[in-house]
Amino acid sequence: MVARGDLQKKGVDYQETFALVISFPSLWIILAIAAKHDLEIGQLDVISAFLNGLIDTVVYLRQPDGFSLGSYVYIRHKSIYRLRQAAKLWYEILDVTFETFGFRKVIHDGALWYKPHPAIISDPTITRNPTPTDGVDGCYALAHVDVVGTVDKVRPVKGFLNTKLKIKDLEDVSVFTGLLIQPDKSCRTLQISQGHYARQPIETYGMQNCKVCQHASQNI
């Protein structure tokens, strides 16, 4: 079952639809920190992520065609796919979940969370944003829709999320938000590229052995 989001009216069936995702500059910075400090990078997929959101307005759904249990309509309490506010409701659940585990949201990027060293959390005199040098117990979490990346302390974060959400462990990160990530731990570097996007259509149409030219108008 999916919702007819095209029939929703703003101010009646929903208020806001905006949901934050990780920005590329933030992602590049986190990957650079992971490479420099040789931190573990993990990735997981939240299964049916949008179904976890809690609807903040009254939404009625009629029974789908071909399915009838009398003259009833349904009131949704949890989100469903194709609702205009589904992405926003899912983000709010994810934000609360990370806060429960002791993460703090980074001010400059709402889809990036950081869990500082316990000493930083317990000291009320420290009001600055946490940094990676606050201790070895710090770790990052970032989100892009229903895909969550974790940097350092990967297993505890995945274990906690698995108690709150239904997840699929994607093991070590290789492709995130369309970026191909290839770590070299010996040199403490990460190579990031999108070359697989160019290769995929070439391989699909069997053009791997075609002659190379600099531009389309060049005679081959």
NUDRENVO-940690 format. One record per atom (N, C-alpha, C): x, y, z; residue in one letter; residue number from 0. Coordinates in Angstrom, 2 decimals, padded with zeros to 5 digits. Example, Ala and Ser with C-alpha at 12.3 -4.5 7.8 and 13.67 -1.06 7.14 Angstrom:
% NUDRENVO-940690
       xx       yy       zz  res    n
   013.19  -005.69   007.80    a    0
   012.30  -004.50   007.80    a    0
   013.20  -003.30   007.80    a    0
   012.85  -002.25   007.08    s    1
   013.67  -001.06   007.14    s    1
   012.90   000.03   007.87    s    1
***
This chain:
% NUDRENVO-940690
       xx       yy       zz  res    n
   000.84  -001.19   000.00    m    0
   000.00   000.00   000.00    m    0
   000.88   001.24   000.00    m    0
   000.55   002.19  -000.86    v    1
   001.25   003.47  -000.89    v    1
   000.22   004.59  -000.85    v    1
   000.66   005.77  -000.49    a    2
  -000.25   006.91  -000.39    a    2
  -000.32   007.66  -001.70    a    2
  -001.44   008.35  -001.93    r    3
  -001.58   009.24  -003.08    r    3
  -001.13   010.63  -002.64    r    3
   000.20   010.80  -002.64    g    4
   000.73   012.09  -002.20    g    4
   000.30   013.24  -003.07    g    4
  -000.06   012.95  -004.33    d    5
  -000.48   014.02  -005.24    d    5
  -001.83   014.61  -004.85    d    5
  -002.57   013.92  -003.97    l    6
  -003.87   014.43  -003.52    l    6
  -003.77   015.19  -002.20    l    6
  -002.59   015.20  -001.60    q    7
  -002.43   015.90  -000.32    q    7
  -002.45   017.41  -000.51    q    7
  -002.94   018.10   000.49    k    8
  -003.00   019.56   000.47    k    8
  -002.15   020.11   001.61    k    8
  -001.26   021.03   001.26    k    9
  -000.39   021.62   002.28    k    9
  -001.23   022.41   003.28    k    9
  -000.89   022.25   004.55    g   10
  -001.64   022.91   005.61    g   10
  -002.79   022.08   006.12    g   10
  -003.16   021.05   005.36    v   11
  -004.24   020.15   005.77    v   11
  -003.68   018.76   006.07    v   11
  -003.03   018.16   005.06    d   12
  -002.48   016.82   005.20    d   12
  -001.01   016.81   005.58    d   12
  -000.33   017.91   005.42    y   13
   001.08   017.98   005.78    y   13
   001.47   019.44   005.94    y   13
   002.60   019.67   006.61    q   14
   003.11   021.02   006.82    q   14
   004.43   021.21   006.08    q   14
   005.44   020.46   006.49    e   15
   006.76   020.56   005.88    e   15
   007.17   019.22   005.27    e   15
   007.96   019.28   004.21    t   16
   008.42   018.06   003.56    t   16
   009.94   017.97   003.51    t   16
   010.63   019.05   003.90    f   17
   012.08   019.11   003.75    f   17
   012.77   018.13   004.70    f   17
   013.68   017.33   004.17    a   18
   014.47   016.40   004.98    a   18
   015.94   016.57   004.64    a   18
   016.78   016.64   005.65    l   19
   018.21   016.87   005.45    l   19
   018.92   015.59   005.01    l   19
   019.91   015.75   004.16    v   20
   020.83   014.67   003.79    v   20
   022.25   015.22   003.89    v   20
   023.20   014.34   004.00    i   21
   024.59   014.76   004.17    i   21
   025.06   015.58   002.96    i   21
   025.76   016.65   003.22    s   22
   026.31   017.47   002.13    s   22
   027.66   016.88   001.70    s   22
   028.02   017.10   000.46    f   23
   029.27   016.55  -000.04    f   23
   030.49   017.14   000.68    f   23
   030.54   018.45   000.95    p   24
   031.69   018.95   001.72    p   24
   031.87   018.27   003.07    p   24
   030.76   018.04   003.78    s   25
   030.84   017.34   005.07    s   25
   031.34   015.92   004.88    s   25
   030.84   015.26   003.85    l   26
   031.27   013.89   003.57    l   26
   032.76   013.84   003.28    l   26
   033.25   014.77   002.48    w   27
   034.68   014.78   002.14    w   27
   035.54   015.01   003.39    w   27
   035.08   015.91   004.27    i   28
   035.83   016.20   005.50    i   28
   035.89   014.96   006.39    i   28
   034.75   014.27   006.55    i   29
   034.71   013.08   007.41    i   29
   035.59   011.98   006.84    i   29
   035.57   011.81   005.52    l   30
   036.41   010.79   004.90    l   30
   037.89   011.14   005.07    l   30
   038.22   012.43   004.99    a   31
   039.61   012.86   005.19    a   31
   040.06   012.56   006.62    a   31
   039.18   012.82   007.59    i   32
   039.51   012.52   008.99    i   32
   039.69   011.01   009.17    i   32
   038.81   010.23   008.56    a   33
   038.91   008.76   008.67    a   33
   040.21   008.26   008.08    a   33
   040.62   008.84   006.95    a   34
   041.87   008.41   006.31    a   34
   043.08   008.80   007.16    a   34
   043.09   010.02   007.67    k   35
   044.23   010.51   008.44    k   35
   044.44   009.73   009.73    k   35
   043.32   009.41   010.42    h   36
   043.42   008.74   011.72    h   36
   043.20   007.23   011.60    h   36
   043.14   006.71   010.37    d   37
   042.97   005.28   010.14    d   37
   041.75   004.74   010.88    d   37
   040.61   005.39   010.68    l   38
   039.37   005.00   011.35    l   38
   038.58   004.04   010.48    l   38
   037.84   003.17   011.14    e   39
   037.01   002.20   010.44    e   39
   035.77   002.91   009.87    e   39
   035.40   002.55   008.66    i   40
   034.22   003.14   008.02    i   40
   033.23   002.03   007.72    i   40
   031.99   002.19   008.18    g   41
   030.96   001.19   007.94    g   41
   029.74   001.82   007.28    g   41
   028.87   000.96   006.79    q   42
   027.68   001.44   006.09    q   42
   026.53   000.47   006.33    q   42
   025.34   000.99   006.45    l   43
   024.16   000.14   006.62    l   43
   022.97   000.77   005.92    l   43
   022.03  -000.09   005.59    d   44
   020.81   000.33   004.93    d   44
   019.64   000.06   005.87    d   44
   018.81   001.06   006.10    v   45
   017.63   000.89   006.94    v   45
   016.49   000.37   006.07    v   45
   016.00  -000.81   006.39    i   46
   014.97  -001.45   005.58    i   46
   013.62  -000.76   005.82    i   46
   012.95  -000.42   004.72    s   47
   011.64   000.26   004.79    s   47
   011.72   001.45   005.73    s   47
   012.72   002.29   005.51    a   48
   013.01   003.39   006.43    a   48
   011.82   004.31   006.64    a   48
   011.13   004.66   005.57    f   49
   010.06   005.65   005.68    f   49
   008.88   005.15   006.50    f   49
   008.77   003.85   006.72    l   50
   007.67   003.31   007.51    l   50
   007.87   003.52   009.01    l   50
   009.03   004.02   009.40    n   51
   009.32   004.25   010.82    n   51
   008.82   005.60   011.32    n   51
   008.54   006.51   010.41    g   52
   008.15   007.86   010.82    g   52
   006.78   007.90   011.47    g   52
   006.59   008.84   012.38    l   53
   005.31   009.04   013.05    l   53
   004.62   010.26   012.45    l   53
   003.42   010.07   011.95    i   54
   002.70   011.15   011.27    i   54
   002.27   012.20   012.28    i   54
   002.53   013.47   011.95    d   55
   002.23   014.57   012.86    d   55
   000.92   015.29   012.51    d   55
   000.19   014.80   011.50    t   56
  -001.13   015.34   011.14    t   56
  -002.09   014.16   010.94    t   56
  -003.36   014.48   010.85    v   57
  -004.36   013.44   010.61    v   57
  -004.39   013.13   009.12    v   57
  -004.10   011.90   008.74    v   58
  -004.08   011.48   007.34    v   58
  -005.02   010.29   007.18    v   58
  -005.99   010.44   006.28    y   59
  -006.94   009.37   005.99    y   59
  -006.55   008.68   004.67    y   59
  -006.69   007.38   004.64    l   60
  -006.44   006.60   003.44    l   60
  -007.66   005.75   003.13    l   60
  -008.08   005.77   001.87    r   61
  -009.16   004.88   001.47    r   61
  -008.57   003.52   001.09    r   61
  -009.42   002.52   001.07    q   62
  -008.97   001.19   000.72    q   62
  -008.59   001.13  -000.76    q   62
  -007.51   000.41  -001.08    p   63
  -007.10   000.33  -002.48    p   63
  -008.11  -000.44  -003.32    p   63
  -008.10  -000.18  -004.62    d   64
  -009.01  -000.87  -005.54    d   64
  -008.77  -002.38  -005.49    d   64
  -009.87  -003.12  -005.45    g   65
  -009.78  -004.56  -005.41    g   65
  -009.65  -005.14  -004.02    g   65
  -009.64  -004.26  -003.01    f   66
  -009.52  -004.72  -001.62    f   66
  -010.58  -003.99  -000.80    f   66
  -011.47  -004.72  -000.17    s   67
  -012.55  -004.08   000.55    s   67
  -012.89  -004.85   001.82    s   67
  -012.95  -004.13   002.92    l   68
  -013.40  -004.69   004.20    l   68
  -014.55  -003.85   004.73    l   68
  -015.50  -003.54   003.85    g   69
  -016.61  -002.69   004.24    g   69
  -016.35  -001.24   003.88    g   69
  -017.26  -000.39   004.26    s   70
  -017.16   001.04   003.93    s   70
  -016.33   001.76   004.99    s   70
  -015.03   001.52   004.94    y   71
  -014.14   002.10   005.94    y   71
  -013.05   002.93   005.25    y   71
  -012.54   003.89   005.98    v   72
  -011.30   004.56   005.61    v   72
  -010.33   004.36   006.76    v   72
  -009.04   004.54   006.50    y   73
  -008.02   004.29   007.50    y   73
  -007.37   005.59   007.94    y   73
  -007.06   005.65   009.22    i   74
  -006.26   006.76   009.75    i   74
  -004.85   006.23   009.97    i   74
  -003.87   006.86   009.32    r   75
  -002.48   006.43   009.46    r   75
  -001.84   007.08   010.68    r   75
  -001.21   006.27   011.52    h   76
  -000.45   006.79   012.65    h   76
   001.05   006.82   012.35    h   76
   001.48   005.91   011.47    k   77
   002.88   005.87   011.07    k   77
   002.96   006.20   009.58    k   77
   004.12   006.64   009.19    s   78
   004.32   007.09   007.81    s   78
   004.18   005.94   006.82    s   78
   004.03   006.30   005.56    i   79
   003.91   005.33   004.50    i   79
   004.54   005.95   003.25    i   79
   005.00   005.11   002.36    y   80
   005.66   005.61   001.16    y   80
   004.70   006.43   000.30    y   80
   005.26   007.45  -000.32    r   81
   004.58   008.39  -001.21    r   81
   003.87   009.50  -000.47    r   81
   003.86   009.48   000.86    l   82
   003.41   010.67   001.58    l   82
   004.42   011.78   001.35    l   82
   003.95   012.98   001.17    r   83
   004.87   014.08   000.89    r   83
   005.82   014.33   002.06    r   83
   005.36   014.10   003.27    q   84
   006.20   014.36   004.45    q   84
   006.96   013.14   004.92    q   84
   006.93   012.04   004.17    a   85
   007.54   010.79   004.63    a   85
   009.03   010.93   004.91    a   85
   009.76   011.61   004.02    a   86
   011.20   011.76   004.22    a   86
   011.51   012.57   005.47    a   86
   010.75   013.62   005.70    k   87
   010.97   014.47   006.89    k   87
   010.68   013.69   008.17    k   87
   009.59   012.91   008.17    l   88
   009.25   012.12   009.36    l   88
   010.30   011.07   009.66    l   88
   010.88   010.47   008.62    w   89
   011.94   009.50   008.81    w   89
   013.18   010.16   009.38    w   89
   013.53   011.34   008.89    y   90
   014.70   012.05   009.41    y   90
   014.53   012.36   010.89    y   90
   013.34   012.75   011.29    e   91
   013.09   013.09   012.70    e   91
   013.28   011.86   013.59    e   91
   012.82   010.69   013.14    i   92
   013.01   009.46   013.90    i   92
   014.49   009.13   014.01    i   92
   015.22   009.28   012.91    l   93
   016.65   008.97   012.93    l   93
   017.40   009.91   013.86    l   93
   017.03   011.18   013.85    d   94
   017.67   012.16   014.72    d   94
   017.46   011.81   016.19    d   94
   016.24   011.47   016.56    v   95
   015.94   011.09   017.95    v   95
   016.69   009.82   018.33    v   95
   016.79   008.89   017.40    t   96
   017.50   007.62   017.67    t   96
   018.96   007.87   017.98    t   96
   019.61   008.72   017.19    f   97
   021.02   009.03   017.44    f   97
   021.19   009.77   018.76    f   97
   020.29   010.68   019.07    e   98
   020.38   011.41   020.34    e   98
   020.26   010.46   021.52    e   98
   019.42   009.44   021.39    t   99
   019.26   008.44   022.45    t   99
   020.57   007.71   022.73    t   99
   021.36   007.53   021.69    f  100
   022.63   006.82   021.81    f  100
   023.77   007.75   022.21    f  100
   023.47   009.02   022.48    g  101
   024.49   009.95   022.95    g  101
   025.14   010.78   021.88    g  101
   024.61   010.76   020.66    f  102
   025.17   011.58   019.59    f  102
   024.67   013.01   019.68    f  102
   025.48   013.91   019.16    r  103
   025.09   015.31   019.02    r  103
   025.07   015.68   017.54    r  103
   024.07   016.44   017.17    k  104
   023.99   016.86   015.78    k  104
   024.93   018.04   015.54    k  104
   025.69   017.97   014.46    v  105
   026.61   019.04   014.10    v  105
   025.80   020.24   013.61    v  105
   026.11   021.43   014.10    i  106
   025.32   022.62   013.82    i  106
   025.29   022.92   012.33    i  106
   026.41   022.76   011.67    h  107
   026.51   023.20   010.28    h  107
   026.03   022.15   009.27    h  107
   025.65   020.97   009.75    d  108
   025.13   019.94   008.85    d  108
   024.19   019.04   009.64    d  108
   022.91   019.16   009.39    g  109
   021.91   018.44   010.17    g  109
   021.88   016.95   009.94    g  109
   022.57   016.46   008.91    a  110
   022.60   015.02   008.64    a  110
   023.92   014.40   009.08    a  110
   024.64   015.09   009.96    l  111
   025.91   014.60   010.49    l  111
   025.85   014.68   012.01    l  111
   026.13   013.54   012.66    w  112
   026.12   013.47   014.12    w  112
   027.49   013.05   014.62    w  112
   027.80   013.49   015.84    y  113
   029.09   013.15   016.42    y  113
   028.89   012.76   017.87    y  113
   029.50   011.65   018.27    k  114
   029.46   011.22   019.66    k  114
   030.82   011.48   020.28    k  114
   030.90   012.48   021.15    p  115
   032.21   012.83   021.73    p  115
   032.62   011.91   022.86    p  115
   033.82   012.14   023.34    h  116
   034.34   011.41   024.48    h  116
   033.42   011.64   025.68    h  116
   033.18   010.61   026.53    p  117
   032.30   010.77   027.69    p  117
   032.65   011.95   028.58    p  117
   033.94   012.30   028.69    a  118
   034.34   013.43   029.53    a  118
   033.81   014.75   028.98    a  118
   033.69   014.83   027.65    i  119
   033.17   016.04   027.04    i  119
   031.67   016.16   027.32    i  119
   030.96   015.02   027.26    i  120
   029.52   015.04   027.50    i  120
   029.19   015.46   028.92    i  120
   029.98   014.98   029.89    s  121
   029.66   015.19   031.30    s  121
   030.14   016.53   031.83    s  121
   030.91   017.28   031.05    d  122
   031.43   018.56   031.51    d  122
   030.52   019.69   031.02    d  122
   029.71   020.30   031.91    p  123
   028.77   021.35   031.48    p  123
   029.46   022.65   031.09    p  123
   030.74   022.79   031.41    t  124
   031.44   024.04   031.10    t  124
   031.90   024.07   029.65    t  124
   031.88   022.92   028.97    i  125
   032.31   022.86   027.58    i  125
   031.10   023.06   026.68    i  125
   031.08   024.17   025.96    t  126
   029.94   024.49   025.11    t  126
   030.30   024.48   023.63    t  126
   031.59   024.33   023.32    r  127
   032.00   024.32   021.92    r  127
   031.56   023.03   021.24    r  127
   031.59   023.04   019.92    n  128
   031.31   021.82   019.17    n  128
   032.40   020.79   019.43    n  128
   032.05   019.50   019.56    p  129
   033.06   018.47   019.76    p  129
   033.95   018.32   018.53    p  129
   035.17   017.89   018.75    t  130
   036.13   017.70   017.66    t  130
   036.69   016.29   017.74    t  130
   037.33   015.81   016.68    p  131
   037.89   014.46   016.71    p  131
   038.97   014.26   017.75    p  131
   039.59   015.34   018.23    t  132
   040.66   015.21   019.23    t  132
   040.11   015.11   020.64    t  132
   038.77   015.06   020.80    d  133
   038.19   014.99   022.13    d  133
   038.36   013.61   022.76    d  133
   038.85   012.64   022.04    g  134
   039.10   011.34   022.65    g  134
   038.84   010.20   021.69    g  134
   039.38   009.05   022.04    v  135
   039.26   007.89   021.16    v  135
   037.86   007.31   021.15    v  135
   037.00   007.71   022.08    d  136
   035.65   007.17   022.13    d  136
   034.69   007.93   021.22    d  136
   035.18   008.94   020.53    g  137
   034.32   009.69   019.63    g  137
   034.09   008.95   018.34    g  137
   032.92   009.16   017.72    c  138
   032.65   008.55   016.42    c  138
   031.62   009.40   015.68    c  138
   031.54   009.19   014.38    y  139
   030.65   009.96   013.53    y  139
   029.55   009.06   012.97    y  139
   028.43   009.67   012.65    a  140
   027.37   009.00   011.90    a  140
   026.78   010.02   010.94    a  140
   026.53   009.60   009.73    l  141
   025.97   010.50   008.73    l  141
   024.91   009.75   007.94    l  141
   023.98   010.50   007.36    a  142
   022.84   009.86   006.71    a  142
   022.56   010.49   005.36    a  142
   022.19   009.63   004.43    h  143
   021.71   010.07   003.12    h  143
   020.46   009.26   002.82    h  143
   019.30   009.84   003.12    v  144
   018.00   009.18   003.02    v  144
   018.00   007.95   003.93    v  144
   017.97   006.72   003.36    d  145
   017.89   005.53   004.21    d  145
   019.21   004.80   004.33    d  145
   020.29   005.42   003.87    v  146
   021.62   004.83   004.00    v  146
   022.39   005.59   005.08    v  146
   022.93   004.87   006.03    v  147
   023.65   005.47   007.16    v  147
   025.10   005.04   007.13    v  147
   026.00   005.99   007.24    g  148
   027.42   005.69   007.32    g  148
   027.95   005.97   008.72    g  148
   028.87   005.16   009.18    t  149
   029.47   005.36   010.49    t  149
   030.98   005.35   010.36    t  149
   031.63   006.21   011.14    v  150
   033.08   006.30   011.13    v  150
   033.59   006.11   012.54    v  150
   034.37   005.05   012.74    d  151
   034.93   004.65   014.03    d  151
   033.82   004.13   014.96    d  151
   034.18   003.18   015.79    k  152
   033.24   002.50   016.69    k  152
   032.02   002.01   015.91    k  152
   032.29   001.37   014.78    v  153
   031.23   000.98   013.85    v  153
   030.31  -000.08   014.46    v  153
   030.89  -001.11   015.08    r  154
   030.08  -002.22   015.59    r  154
   029.10  -001.78   016.68    r  154
   029.52  -000.98   017.67    p  155
   028.55  -000.54   018.69    p  155
   027.41   000.28   018.10    p  155
   027.71   001.13   017.12    v  156
   026.66   001.95   016.51    v  156
   025.68   001.07   015.75    v  156
   026.21   000.13   014.97    k  157
   025.32  -000.76   014.22    k  157
   024.50  -001.63   015.17    k  157
   025.12  -002.08   016.26    g  158
   024.40  -002.90   017.23    g  158
   023.25  -002.14   017.87    g  158
   023.49  -000.87   018.19    f  159
   022.43  -000.06   018.80    f  159
   021.31   000.19   017.80    f  159
   021.66   000.59   016.58    l  160
   020.63   000.87   015.57    l  160
   019.80  -000.38   015.27    l  160
   020.41  -001.54   015.36    n  161
   019.70  -002.78   015.09    n  161
   018.65  -003.08   016.15    n  161
   018.80  -002.50   017.34    t  162
   017.79  -002.69   018.38    t  162
   016.61  -001.74   018.21    t  162
   016.80  -000.68   017.44    k  163
   015.76   000.33   017.25    k  163
   015.11   000.26   015.87    k  163
   015.89  -000.15   014.87    l  164
   015.42  -000.17   013.49    l  164
   015.80  -001.50   012.84    l  164
   015.14  -001.82   011.76    k  165
   015.48  -003.01   011.00    k  165
   016.51  -002.60   009.95    k  165
   017.73  -003.14   010.08    i  166
   018.81  -002.68   009.22    i  166
   019.43  -003.85   008.46    i  166
   020.11  -003.49   007.39    k  167
   020.91  -004.44   006.62    k  167
   022.34  -003.95   006.65    k  167
   023.23  -004.74   007.22    d  168
   024.63  -004.36   007.33    d  168
   025.31  -004.49   005.97    d  168
   025.81  -003.37   005.45    l  169
   026.50  -003.37   004.17    l  169
   028.01  -003.49   004.32    l  169
   028.43  -003.83   005.56    e  170
   029.85  -004.05   005.86    e  170
   030.66  -002.77   005.59    e  170
   031.88  -002.93   005.08    d  171
   032.73  -001.78   004.81    d  171
   032.18  -000.96   003.65    d  171
   032.33   000.34   003.77    v  172
   031.79   001.23   002.75    v  172
   032.60   001.11   001.45    v  172
   031.91   001.02   000.33    s  173
   032.58   001.00  -000.97    s  173
   031.97   002.07  -001.89    s  173
   030.63   002.16  -001.87    v  174
   029.94   003.19  -002.65    v  174
   028.97   003.89  -001.71    v  174
   029.08   005.21  -001.62    f  175
   028.20   005.99  -000.75    f  175
   027.79   007.24  -001.50    f  175
   026.48   007.48  -001.60    t  176
   025.92   008.62  -002.34    t  176
   026.50   008.72  -003.75    t  176
   026.73   007.60  -004.37    g  177
   027.24   007.61  -005.74    g  177
   028.73   007.73  -005.86    g  177
   029.44   007.86  -004.75    l  178
   030.90   007.98  -004.77    l  178
   031.54   006.61  -004.54    l  178
   032.49   006.27  -005.38    l  179
   033.27   005.05  -005.21    l  179
   034.43   005.37  -004.27    l  179
   034.47   004.69  -003.12    i  180
   035.46   004.98  -002.08    i  180
   036.41   003.79  -001.97    i  180
   037.69   004.05  -002.22    q  181
   038.71   003.00  -002.19    q  181
   039.80   003.38  -001.18    q  181
   039.79   002.79   000.01    p  182
   040.78   003.14   001.03    p  182
   042.10   002.42   000.81    p  182
   043.17   003.10   001.19    d  183
   044.51   002.52   001.19    d  183
   045.07   002.74   002.59    d  183
   044.89   001.74   003.45    k  184
   045.26   001.91   004.85    k  184
   046.77   002.04   005.04    k  184
   047.56   001.44   004.16    s  185
   049.01   001.53   004.30    s  185
   049.50   002.97   004.13    s  185
   048.86   003.71   003.25    c  186
   049.24   005.11   003.02    c  186
   048.31   006.09   003.74    c  186
   047.27   005.54   004.40    r  187
   046.26   006.36   005.07    r  187
   045.65   007.38   004.10    r  187
   045.18   006.87   003.00    t  188
   044.53   007.71   002.00    t  188
   043.23   007.06   001.55    t  188
   042.37   007.86   000.96    l  189
   041.12   007.39   000.38    l  189
   041.03   007.95  -001.03    l  189
   040.78   007.09  -001.98    q  190
   040.56   007.55  -003.34    q  190
   039.07   007.60  -003.61    q  190
   038.57   008.76  -004.05    i  191
   037.14   008.95  -004.31    i  191
   036.96   009.26  -005.79    i  191
   036.03   008.57  -006.42    s  192
   035.80   008.80  -007.84    s  192
   034.37   008.43  -008.20    s  192
   033.96   008.82  -009.41    q  193
   032.67   008.44  -009.95    q  193
   032.85   007.81  -011.34    q  193
   034.02   007.22  -011.55    g  194
   034.31   006.61  -012.83    g  194
   033.39   005.46  -013.18    g  194
   032.83   004.79  -012.13    h  195
   031.94   003.67  -012.41    h  195
   030.67   004.12  -013.11    h  195
   030.28   005.40  -012.91    y  196
   029.12   005.92  -013.62    y  196
   029.37   005.97  -015.13    y  196
   030.59   006.35  -015.50    a  197
   030.94   006.41  -016.92    a  197
   031.11   005.02  -017.52    a  197
   031.67   004.11  -016.73    r  198
   031.92   002.76  -017.25    r  198
   030.65   001.94  -017.40    r  198
   029.68   002.19  -016.54    q  199
   028.48   001.34  -016.55    q  199
   027.74   001.37  -017.89    q  199
   027.40   002.56  -018.45    p  200
   026.71   002.52  -019.75    p  200
   027.59   001.99  -020.88    p  200
   028.92   002.22  -020.78    i  201
   029.83   001.70  -021.80    i  201
   029.83   000.18  -021.79    i  201
   029.85  -000.41  -020.59    e  202
   029.82  -001.86  -020.49    e  202
   028.45  -002.42  -020.86    e  202
   027.39  -001.68  -020.53    t  203
   026.04  -002.13  -020.84    t  203
   025.84  -002.30  -022.35    t  203
   026.41  -001.37  -023.12    y  204
   026.22  -001.40  -024.57    y  204
   027.43  -001.99  -025.30    y  204
   028.33  -002.64  -024.57    g  205
   029.43  -003.35  -025.18    g  205
   030.39  -002.47  -025.96    g  205
   030.71  -001.30  -025.42    m  206
   031.56  -000.35  -026.12    m  206
   032.95  -000.23  -025.49    m  206
   033.37  -001.26  -024.74    q  207
   034.66  -001.17  -024.05    q  207
   035.84  -001.05  -025.01    q  207
   035.71  -001.64  -026.18    n  208
   036.83  -001.67  -027.13    n  208
   036.73  -000.60  -028.21    n  208
   035.84   000.35  -028.04    c  209
   035.72   001.42  -029.03    c  209
   036.93   002.34  -028.98    c  209
   037.21   003.00  -030.09    k  210
   038.32   003.95  -030.13    k  210
   037.99   005.19  -029.30    k  210
   039.01   005.76  -028.72    v  211
   038.84   006.92  -027.85    v  211
   039.07   008.19  -028.64    v  211
   038.23   009.20  -028.42    c  212
   038.42   010.50  -029.05    c  212
   038.27   011.59  -028.00    c  212
   038.80   012.75  -028.27    q  213
   038.79   013.84  -027.31    q  213
   037.42   014.51  -027.24    q  213
   036.70   014.57  -028.35    h  214
   035.38   015.19  -028.37    h  214
   034.56   014.55  -029.48    h  214
   033.24   014.80  -029.45    a  215
   032.32   014.10  -030.34    a  215
   032.55   014.42  -031.81    a  215
   033.06   015.60  -032.13    s  216
   033.22   016.00  -033.52    s  216
   034.54   015.52  -034.15    s  216
   035.38   014.88  -033.33    q  217
   036.67   014.42  -033.85    q  217
   036.49   013.23  -034.78    q  217
   037.17   013.25  -035.91    n  218
   037.11   012.12  -036.84    n  218
   037.89   010.94  -036.30    n  218
   037.30   009.78  -036.36    i  219
   037.93   008.56  -035.84    i  219
   038.45   007.72  -036.99    i  219
***
